[in-house]
Amino acid sequence: MIDVRPRRSALYLPGTNERALEKAKTLPADVVIIDLEDAVAPELKEEARSRVCEAVREGGFGEREVVIRVNALGTPWGRDDLEAAVAAGPSAVLVTKVGRPEDVDEARDLAERGGAGETVELWAMIETPHAMLNLREIAAKAEESGPRFGAFVLGTNDLAKETGARQVPGRAPMLPWISAAVIAARAYGLAVLDGVCNDFRNGEALVAECRQARDMGLDGKTLIHPSQIGPANEIFAPGEEDLAEARAIIEAFDRPENKGKGAINLGGRMVEILHADIARRTLALHEVIGRKAR
């Protein structure tokens, strides 16, 4: 069985909202990201940290990945956030303002001190110009020992703020950055999640961004409202045409006359063995999504 993990929808939740944390246990999001950073006022940071870590320890989130987003390590709260988050035992800790490979080293040192071992992943927010300039070196940290470095999460709002780029329909200013993040992530086996769609009442805008991100190779999209979960789940899941094509490719390569071939003719189209690998991953993802839905 191919090891795949659906991350179609990753819903941000404010760490100060106990009601939202409880509701998240019933929502169909693949990932919940509980936020200690932007969504929490400075005077509430320590209280939110305690509440969030307690909620994660209590569990009840089912098969959803539970991620705690911590404040940047250079802030007064970041280092304590990370150590406390790791000790709570989430699926991952999302480290903000990662701009250099040394930031991953520092996060790993703190995570090990908190007892992360191999059970808690580290994810990195890619949201600054320095991060864009250092994408390869940051992603390469996935090959080094220590707590597993598992994913990039794009912070397109912060990138817009730091660069002056406008967030326009089609996201033309962002596309080179998104592509660069995907290439770096895939080179080192990382997952990569798209930034948020701010206009949560605009269903068309969300669908357009999800389709764009899917076509560019991202695993899923970060979200700011529960109403965005359904469209993201549908768009980032294999569709009926994708499944039919995947099954046809695998069946064709399994025929006795095609055994051992690196490329075959399938309905007038050349199909290579790499397409069979993609097809198997498509079917594996579909199977896992189906199990989650039952």
N, C-alpha and C positions, 0 to 999 in steps of 0.2 A: 504493500500500500504506500503510495506517495504521500509524504508528510506535507500537508497544506493546512493553513489556518486562515479562515475567512476574516478579513478585516475591512469589510465593505463600508461599515458605518462606525465611526468613533465619536461618541457624543460627549462634549464637554459639559461638566456639571460643576457649579460653584461649591467649594468646600464648606461654605457657611449655610447651605440650604439643606437641612436635614430631610425635609419633605421630598426634595428632588432626589436625594441619595436613596431614599426608600423606594420611590417610584421607579428608579433606574433598574431595580431588580425585576421589574415586570416588562420592561421595554425590549423590543427585538433588536437592539443594537448589538453588533459583534463585540464592540469595545466601549467601555465607559472610562473617560478620563476625568478624574476628580481633581479640580484645580485649586491649588494653594497660591497661585501667582496673580494673574490679572484680575480674577474675579473676587479677590479678597482684599479688603482695605488694610492698610498697615497696622492699625490698632487691633485688628481681629486675627492677625496672622497666627499667633501662637495658639489661640483658642481653636481656630479652624484646623490646625495641624493635629491637635489632640483628638478632635471630633472625627476627622477623616480617618486617622489611623485606627481609631476604635471601630469605626464602621467597617473598615476593610478586614480587621481581625475577626469581627463577628461573621462576616461572609454573607451568604444568601444570594449572591449574584449569579449563581448557576454556572453555565459554560461561558459566560461573557468574560473577556479579558478585562481585568480591573487595573487601571494605570493611575498612579498619583503624579500629577504635574507639580514640581517643586519650584520654588523661587531660584533665581540664578545664584550660583555658588558665591558670587562676589557680594551679595546682599547680606544684611544682618541675619536673614532667616534661612538662607539656602543650605548651608552645611547641616544645620540642625534638622531642617526639613528632610534632607536626603537620608540621614542616618535613621530618623524616626520612621520614614516611609519604608525603607528596606526592612526594618524590624517588624513592620506590620504585615509583611508577606504578600504584597500585590503581585500581579503578573509582571508588571514593569514599573519603573520610575522614569518619568519623562523629565529630562534635565533641560532647563531653558537657557537661552543665550549661549549656546555652544558655538564658539567661533574658531577655536583652534584645537588641534589634536590633544594638546595638553589639558584641555578642559575635560576630555573623556578620561584621561589618566587620573585627574583629581577626583572625578566622580567615582571611578572604579575603586580608588583607595578608600574613599569614604564608605562605599557600598560594602567592601570587604570588611571594614571595621564594624559595620552594622550587621555582619553575618549573612550577606547576600548569597554567597556560594554560587551555585549554578541554578538556583530556583527563581531568582528575580532578575529580569533583564533590565538593561539600561537603554532608554530611547533618547534621541537628541532632537531638540527643536532646532530647525534650520531656518533662521529668521534675521540674520544680520549680513551685511556685506562681507565681513571677515569669514563667515561660514561659507558663503558662496566662493570666495577665493581659495578656501582650504578644504573643499568638499572631498577630494580624493584622499587627503591625509587623514581627515576625520573618519571617513568610511573605512580606511585601512585598519583602524583600531579594532575592527571586528575580527581580525586575524590574530590578535594578541590574546594572551591568557588573562584570566580574571573573570569577573561577572560578565555574562554574555552581553555584547552590544548588538541590539536586535533591530533597530528601526530609525529612520528619519521621519520626522513630522514637520511639514512645511508650515511656516508662520508667515503667510502672505501679507497679513495686515502689518506686521512689523517691518517686513521688507519694503512695503510701500512707504511706510513712515520714514525709514532710514534712507531710502534712495530718492524719494520724491516722485516715484512712479505712480501713475494714476491707475486705479482699479476700474477698468472699462470693460464693457461687454466683449467677450472673446479673449480677454486677459493677455493681449498681445505683449505688453511690457514684461509680463511674468513668464512667458513661455520658454525663453532661453534658460531661465533659472530653474524652472520645473524640470526641463529636459536634462540639465546638468545634474540635478539631484538624483533623478532616476538612474542615469548612467553610473554615477558614483556608487549609489546604493546597490545596484545589481552586480557591479564588479566585485563587491565584497559580501554578497549574500544577505543584504539588509532588506527589510520591508520598507515601503515608503508610502506615506499618507499625504493626501492633498490638504491644502489650507481650507479655511471655512468660506462658506458663502454667507455674507453678512445680511443680505436681504432675505430673511427667512420666510417672509410672506410671499416672495416671488418664486413660485414653483418652477416657472420656465427657466429662470436664471440658474436655479439649483440643478435642474436636469441637464442644462447645457454644460455646466461646469463638471458635473459627474461624468457625462459622456466624453468630454474632452480629456479628463484625467484618466479615465479607463483606456481611451485610445492611445494615450501617451505612456501607458504601462504602469500606472500607479495601482496600488492594492485597494485603496478605498479613500474615503473623504472624512475629514473631521467636520463635526456638525455642532450647531449651537442651539438647536430646537428639536424636540422629539418628532415634530411633523416632517423633518427632513430624513428620518431614518428609512422610511419605506422606499422612497425613490432611490436613495443610495444603495440599499440592499438589492433592489431589482436591477439597477444598471450595472453594478459591479459583479453580479452573478452571471454565469453563463446562460445565454438565452437558448431557446429551442433550436434555432439555426446553428448556433455554436455547438450544441450537443450533437445534433444530427451529423454535422461535418466531422466532429471528433470521432464519433462511432464509425463513420464510413472510412476514415483514414486508418484507424486501428484494424478494422476488419480487412481492409485491402492489404495491409502489411502482414497480416496473419495468414493470408492465403498461401498454400504450398508453393505456388509458382513465384511468389514474391519474397520468400524467405531468404534472408541474407542480402537483399538488395538495399542500396543506399538511397535510391530514387525510383519512383514508379510513375506510370501514367494513370491518373485517376480522373476519368471523365474528360479527357483532353487537357488536363492540367498536370504539370509536373509536381509531384509531392515527394519531399525528402524525408529521411528518417528523423530529422529534427522536428518535422511537423507531427510525427507520431508521438514524440516526447511531449510536445505542447498539447496534443490531444489527450494524452493520458493525464496530464495535470489538470486539464479542463474537466474531465470526468471525475477526477478525485475531488476537486473543489466542489463540484455539483453534489457528490455523494455526502461530503461533510456538511454542506449547507442543508441538505435534506434531513440529515440526522438531527441537526440543531432545531429544525422546524417541527420535528415530531414531539 
